[in-house]
Amino acid sequence: MIPESIRDHFNKWLSENNGDANGITSAKLLSGGCINDCLVVYASSGSYFIKYNLTDKYPGMFEAEEKGLELLRNADCIQIPEVIYQGISGIYSFLVLEYIEAGQQKANFWDNFGKNLARLHSVSNSSFGLDHDNYIGSLPQKNKTHASWDEFMAVQRFQPLVKQSFDLGLLGHEDIRGFDRLIGKLRNLIPEEDPSLLHGDLWSGNYITASNGEACLIDPAVYFGHREMDIAMTKLFGGFSAAFYRSYNDEYPLEKGWEKRLEINQLYPLLVHLILFGASYAGQIRYILKSF
């Protein structure tokens, strides 16, 4: 179930760091991962969540995820799994996290979720981007820093993925012209704000309800960006509870017209999905571009 090289590697870590000479006693495969193999392992020192993949397929993925999780966790605004260990063993890379037991949502789950995300977004930085690149899903994500959001969005988000989509035959010349038109208008379309610490891939599959009944964020694609990006991502596949948005706005009000800007801010994740999952997303992208 768990590759022997990972088992041996982590058992050695458990012995040296937790005094756990028995190591992993059992393991259970978890479903739901489309990029990594995931399981929970049990040892006398506790339960651990492990995910792993082939190092040469996704180089640096878990090193970047560890950094992102620690950024979010250090902000101390919303529940984030603790990183236990990250390593490479043989052909595999793996990440060990605190195992979050699933629970039932508290009555004020969505109110707290919205408020806590707003507090996370109040954590700022001097520039947009990040000091390292990472991944969004299985797609490499560039995060070179820029002083302005419109420049970051153009250079680090739209242009690389539009080119990649064109090279894959998923977008055409008219689509490129549509993005060029939009990029030229971004400064006037998106309100100026300070950079916010973002989860970066905040859809319903990337939070879990922890045993305390609160939201716990997982699988981030962290960077400092415009906070409407996270909000737009929550709306892309159906949206969260109305209480979530109400509570968010009570804590850190969004600029007027944020709902009208959702589609602009959904173009980046739609490009990601276009590249990863194919041409079915092209129509939605073209529909949005027609407005600009």
C-alpha positions as CSV (number, residue, x, y, z in Angstrom):
1,M,0.0,0.0,0.0
2,I,2.8,2.4,1.0
3,P,6.0,2.2,-1.0
4,E,8.7,0.4,1.0
5,S,11.2,3.2,0.5
6,I,8.8,5.8,2.0
7,R,7.8,3.5,4.9
8,D,11.5,3.0,5.8
9,H,12.3,6.7,5.4
10,F,9.5,7.8,7.6
11,N,10.0,5.1,10.1
12,K,13.6,6.3,10.5
13,W,12.3,9.9,11.0
14,L,9.8,8.7,13.6
15,S,12.5,6.8,15.5
16,E,14.9,9.7,15.5
17,N,12.4,12.6,16.2
18,N,9.6,11.0,18.1
19,G,11.4,8.1,19.8
20,D,8.9,5.8,18.0
21,A,10.9,2.6,17.5
22,N,7.9,0.7,16.2
23,G,7.3,3.0,13.3
24,I,4.2,2.7,11.1
25,T,1.9,-0.1,12.4
26,S,-0.9,0.2,9.8
27,A,-2.0,2.3,6.9
28,K,-5.3,3.1,5.1
29,L,-5.6,4.3,1.5
30,L,-7.6,7.4,1.1
31,S,-9.7,8.3,-2.0
32,G,-10.1,11.6,-3.8
33,G,-6.6,12.5,-5.0
34,C,-6.2,12.8,-8.7
35,I,-2.5,14.0,-8.6
36,N,-1.0,12.2,-5.6
37,D,-1.6,8.9,-3.8
38,C,-2.9,9.6,-0.3
39,L,-3.1,7.6,2.9
40,V,-3.3,7.8,6.6
41,V,-0.7,5.9,8.6
42,Y,-0.9,4.9,12.2
43,A,2.0,4.7,14.6
44,S,2.3,4.7,18.4
45,S,3.2,8.4,18.3
46,G,0.0,9.3,16.4
47,S,-1.8,9.4,13.0
48,Y,-0.3,11.0,10.0
49,F,-1.5,11.9,6.5
50,I,1.0,11.1,3.8
51,K,0.7,11.9,0.1
52,Y,3.3,11.0,-2.5
53,N,4.1,11.1,-6.2
54,L,6.9,10.4,-8.6
55,T,9.7,13.0,-8.1
56,D,10.5,13.4,-11.8
57,K,6.8,14.0,-12.7
58,Y,6.2,16.9,-10.3
59,P,9.6,18.2,-9.3
60,G,9.6,20.5,-6.2
61,M,5.8,20.1,-5.7
62,F,5.9,19.2,-2.0
63,E,8.8,21.5,-1.1
64,A,6.6,24.4,-2.4
65,E,3.5,23.0,-0.7
66,E,5.3,22.9,2.6
67,K,6.3,26.5,2.2
68,G,2.8,27.5,1.3
69,L,1.2,25.6,4.2
70,E,3.6,27.2,6.6
71,L,2.9,30.7,5.3
72,L,-0.9,30.1,5.8
73,R,-0.4,28.4,9.2
74,N,1.9,31.1,10.5
75,A,-0.7,33.7,9.7
76,D,-2.8,32.0,12.4
77,C,-6.2,33.0,10.9
78,I,-7.7,29.8,9.8
79,Q,-7.0,26.1,10.5
80,I,-4.2,24.6,8.4
81,P,-2.7,21.2,8.8
82,E,0.7,21.1,10.4
83,V,3.6,20.0,8.2
84,I,5.3,17.1,9.9
85,Y,8.0,16.1,7.3
86,Q,8.8,16.4,3.6
87,G,11.2,14.3,1.8
88,I,12.4,12.3,-1.2
89,S,13.0,8.6,-1.1
90,G,14.0,6.6,-4.1
91,I,11.8,7.6,-7.0
92,Y,9.2,9.2,-4.7
93,S,8.6,12.6,-3.2
94,F,6.3,12.7,-0.2
95,L,4.7,15.1,2.3
96,V,3.6,14.1,5.8
97,L,1.0,16.3,7.5
98,E,-1.0,16.3,10.7
99,Y,-4.0,14.0,10.1
100,I,-7.2,16.0,10.3
101,E,-10.1,13.9,11.6
102,A,-13.3,14.7,9.8
103,G,-16.2,16.2,11.7
104,Q,-19.6,17.8,11.4
105,Q,-20.0,21.5,10.6
106,K,-20.8,23.7,13.5
107,A,-24.0,25.8,13.3
108,N,-21.8,28.9,12.6
109,F,-19.4,27.0,10.3
110,W,-19.9,29.4,7.3
111,D,-19.8,32.5,9.4
112,N,-16.5,31.5,10.9
113,F,-15.1,30.4,7.6
114,G,-15.9,33.7,5.9
115,K,-14.6,35.8,8.8
116,N,-11.4,33.7,9.1
117,L,-10.7,33.9,5.3
118,A,-11.1,37.7,5.5
119,R,-8.6,37.8,8.3
120,L,-6.2,35.7,6.2
121,H,-6.6,38.2,3.3
122,S,-5.7,41.0,5.6
123,V,-2.1,39.6,5.8
124,S,-0.2,41.6,3.2
125,N,3.1,42.0,1.5
126,S,5.1,44.6,-0.3
127,S,4.5,43.1,-3.8
128,F,2.2,40.7,-5.7
129,G,3.6,37.2,-6.1
130,L,5.9,35.1,-4.0
131,D,9.5,34.4,-3.4
132,H,9.2,31.0,-5.0
133,D,7.1,29.2,-7.7
134,N,4.7,26.4,-6.9
135,Y,1.8,24.5,-8.4
136,I,-1.9,24.9,-8.9
137,G,-3.2,21.4,-9.1
138,S,-0.6,19.6,-11.2
139,L,0.3,22.7,-13.3
140,P,3.4,24.7,-12.4
141,Q,2.5,28.2,-11.2
142,K,4.9,31.1,-11.7
143,N,5.0,33.8,-9.0
144,K,7.7,36.3,-9.9
145,T,6.8,39.4,-8.0
146,H,5.4,42.6,-9.5
147,A,4.5,46.0,-7.9
148,S,1.0,46.2,-9.5
149,W,-1.7,43.6,-9.7
150,D,-2.6,44.2,-13.3
151,E,1.0,43.6,-14.3
152,F,1.3,40.4,-12.2
153,M,-2.0,39.1,-13.6
154,A,-0.9,39.8,-17.2
155,V,2.7,38.5,-17.0
156,Q,2.4,35.7,-14.4
157,R,-1.1,34.5,-14.9
158,F,-2.7,35.2,-18.3
159,Q,0.1,35.4,-20.8
160,P,1.9,32.1,-19.9
161,L,-1.3,30.0,-19.9
162,V,-2.7,31.6,-23.0
163,K,0.5,30.8,-24.9
164,Q,0.5,27.3,-23.5
165,S,-3.2,26.8,-24.4
166,F,-2.5,28.1,-27.9
167,D,0.5,25.8,-28.4
168,L,-1.7,22.9,-27.3
169,G,-4.3,23.9,-29.9
170,L,-6.9,24.8,-27.3
171,L,-7.1,28.5,-28.1
172,G,-6.8,30.4,-31.3
173,H,-5.6,33.8,-32.6
174,E,-8.9,35.5,-31.8
175,D,-8.7,34.3,-28.2
176,I,-5.2,35.8,-27.9
177,R,-6.5,39.1,-29.2
178,G,-9.4,38.9,-26.7
179,F,-6.9,38.4,-23.8
180,D,-4.8,41.3,-25.1
181,R,-7.8,43.5,-25.0
182,L,-8.7,42.5,-21.5
183,I,-5.1,42.9,-20.3
184,G,-5.1,46.5,-21.6
185,K,-8.2,47.2,-19.5
186,L,-7.3,45.4,-16.2
187,R,-6.0,48.5,-14.4
188,N,-9.4,50.2,-14.9
189,L,-11.5,47.1,-14.3
190,I,-9.9,45.8,-11.0
191,P,-9.9,48.1,-8.0
192,E,-6.5,48.8,-6.5
193,E,-5.8,47.0,-3.3
194,D,-2.8,45.9,-1.3
195,P,-1.6,42.3,-1.9
196,S,-3.4,39.7,0.2
197,L,-2.2,36.3,1.3
198,L,-4.2,33.9,-0.8
199,H,-5.0,30.2,-0.6
200,G,-4.9,30.3,-4.4
201,D,-7.1,27.4,-5.3
202,L,-10.1,27.8,-3.0
203,W,-12.9,25.5,-4.3
204,S,-15.0,23.1,-2.3
205,G,-12.6,20.3,-2.7
206,N,-9.8,22.2,-0.9
207,Y,-11.3,22.6,2.5
208,I,-12.4,19.9,4.9
209,T,-14.6,20.1,8.0
210,A,-12.3,19.2,10.9
211,S,-13.3,17.4,14.1
212,N,-13.8,20.8,15.8
213,G,-16.5,21.6,13.3
214,E,-14.4,24.4,11.6
215,A,-13.1,24.7,8.1
216,C,-9.5,23.5,7.5
217,L,-7.8,24.5,4.3
218,I,-5.8,22.0,2.3
219,D,-3.9,21.8,-1.1
220,P,-3.0,25.5,-1.5
221,A,-1.5,27.3,-4.4
222,V,-0.3,30.2,-2.2
223,Y,0.8,33.7,-3.4
224,F,0.1,37.3,-2.5
225,G,-2.5,38.5,-4.9
226,H,-5.8,40.3,-5.2
227,R,-8.2,38.8,-2.7
228,E,-11.1,38.7,-5.2
229,M,-9.2,35.8,-6.9
230,D,-10.0,33.6,-3.9
231,I,-13.5,34.8,-3.8
232,A,-14.0,34.2,-7.5
233,M,-12.6,30.7,-7.1
234,T,-15.2,29.8,-4.4
235,K,-17.9,30.8,-6.9
236,L,-16.5,28.9,-9.9
237,F,-18.1,25.5,-9.2
238,G,-21.4,26.5,-7.5
239,G,-20.3,28.8,-4.7
240,F,-20.3,28.6,-0.9
241,S,-23.1,29.4,1.5
242,A,-24.5,32.9,1.5
243,A,-23.4,33.2,5.1
244,F,-19.8,32.8,4.1
245,Y,-19.9,35.9,1.8
246,R,-21.9,37.9,4.3
247,S,-19.5,37.2,7.1
248,Y,-16.5,37.9,4.9
249,N,-17.9,41.3,3.9
250,D,-18.7,42.1,7.5
251,E,-15.1,41.5,8.5
252,Y,-13.3,42.9,5.4
253,P,-15.7,44.5,2.9
254,L,-15.1,43.8,-0.8
255,E,-15.0,46.8,-3.1
256,K,-18.3,47.7,-4.7
257,G,-19.0,45.7,-7.9
258,W,-17.1,42.6,-6.8
259,E,-19.8,40.3,-8.1
260,K,-19.5,41.8,-11.6
261,R,-15.8,41.1,-11.6
262,L,-16.1,37.4,-10.7
263,E,-15.8,36.3,-14.3
264,I,-12.6,38.2,-14.9
265,N,-11.1,36.7,-11.8
266,Q,-12.2,33.2,-12.9
267,L,-10.4,33.3,-16.2
268,Y,-7.1,32.2,-14.6
269,P,-8.5,29.0,-13.0
270,L,-10.5,28.4,-16.2
271,L,-7.2,28.5,-18.2
272,V,-5.7,26.1,-15.7
273,H,-8.6,23.7,-16.2
274,L,-8.4,24.1,-20.0
275,I,-4.8,23.0,-20.0
276,L,-5.3,20.2,-17.5
277,F,-8.7,18.8,-18.6
278,G,-9.2,19.9,-22.2
279,A,-11.3,21.9,-24.6
280,S,-14.6,21.8,-22.8
281,Y,-13.5,24.9,-20.8
282,A,-12.8,27.0,-24.0
283,G,-16.4,28.0,-24.5
284,Q,-16.7,29.5,-21.0
285,I,-13.4,31.4,-21.5
286,R,-14.6,32.8,-24.9
287,Y,-18.0,33.8,-23.4
288,I,-16.2,35.9,-20.7
289,L,-13.8,37.5,-23.2
290,K,-16.7,38.7,-25.4
291,S,-17.6,41.3,-22.7
292,F,-14.2,43.0,-23.2
